[in-house]
Amino acid sequence: MKIGIIGIGNITLELATRSALFGYEVLISNPRGTNVLKELTCHIGKDVKLVPMEKAAQAELIILFLNREDLENALRALPDMKGKIILHTNNPIFNLNETLDIGSGPSSSDLVATLLPDCFIVKLFNPLHCLTGSKYQSKDRTKIFFTTENHKVKKNVKSYLDTLNFTPIELTELKKLNT
């Protein structure tokens, strides 16, 4: 399976590294340029390629990390994305209770859902303390949180994250346990 990554951050680099380690082909695109990534991607693995955004968007699973100011222009430039699963990673967890209650104003995931209405948007939450470059070599499994309303997508995403040696936790299930 091909994993497309659009935008670079700590969590997307960690997901790229783990995906390559576990046999996925990884296509990375950064709308702000890929020059600084050439050396880094060489160290991640042979199955990691720097590609134009349109090529990364053709993968079966898309991991998205874009600055809010780049979001609209970048997403409007994508080819038809109908039916794609988008793991949107611009969702750091500072407080789990606040994370589950979004508050006022549209989140960046809401903007992604508006701009890509025919996709399955999965909010992937980055517990800020847990993702480091060498963490994948540990036997311990890092918890990673996500949420989606689609049962089939939930199963696919959970399986993918589990394959990467994460402990995936779907937030709506966690919220149900706490009530």
Secondary structure, 3 states (H helix, E strand, C coil): CEEEEECCCHHHHHHHHHHHHCCCEEEEECCCCCHHHHHHHHHHCCCEEECCHHHHCCCCEEEECCCHHHHHHHHHCCCCCCCCEEEEEEEEECCHHHHHCCCCCCCHHHHHHHHCCCCEEEEEEEECCCCCCCHHHCCCCEEEEEECCCHHHHHHHHHHHHHCCEEEEEHHHHHHHHC
